[in-house]
Amino acid sequence: MLSQRASSLVAGYELPKLKTRVRFPAGAVVLPMEIKHENGRFYAKTPHGIAELLYSKIDTSTISIYHTFTPEEDRGHGIAEALATAAFEFAKKSSLKVRPDCPYIPNFLQKHKELKKFAVNQ
């Protein structure tokens, strides 16, 4: 279970504290990490840098996930998946829809079909 601390404000309300559960593929090497959240960004320190997912609020009911990045040496360990899961959990708890503008997110949604109902333009 990954924890996420939310202490900043978005559009005048406090971000919820989330507990995110991520299913990793069998045999995957899982790196210990804490996912943090600040306005427009979920991120985690990795052994080789910072992995991040960036989003922006489009309107009062929709966010756009437009960028994910994981340091090359840390790829393949489920980090982007953990960040995307945290972002969708945030959207769900905040009653927001997600527009998947980052190329990674449609692939993520293929693996997590239960989250497709929170996506728009899919």
Rosetta blueprint (number, residue, H / E / L):
1 M L
2 L E
3 S E
4 Q E
5 R E
6 A E
7 S L
8 S L
9 L E
10 V E
11 A L
12 G L
13 Y E
14 E E
15 L L
16 P L
17 K L
18 L E
19 K E
20 T E
21 R L
22 V L
23 R L
24 F L
25 P L
26 A L
27 G L
28 A L
29 V L
30 V L
31 L L
32 P L
33 M L
34 E L
35 I E
36 K E
37 H E
38 E E
39 N L
40 G L
41 R E
42 F E
43 Y E
44 A E
45 K E
46 T E
47 P L
48 H L
49 G E
50 I E
51 A E
52 E E
53 L E
54 L E
55 Y E
56 S E
57 K E
58 I E
59 D E
60 T L
61 S L
62 T E
63 I E
64 S E
65 I E
66 Y E
67 H E
68 T E
69 F E
70 T L
71 P L
72 E H
73 E H
74 D H
75 R L
76 G L
77 H L
78 G L
79 I H
80 A H
81 E H
82 A H
83 L H
84 A H
85 T H
86 A H
87 A H
88 F H
89 E H
90 F H
91 A H
92 K H
93 K H
94 S L
95 S L
96 L L
97 K E
98 V E
99 R E
100 P E
101 D L
102 C L
103 P L
104 Y H
105 I H
106 P H
107 N H
108 F H
109 L H
110 Q H
111 K H
112 H L
113 K H
114 E H
115 L H
116 K H
117 K H
118 F H
119 A E
120 V L
121 N L
122 Q L
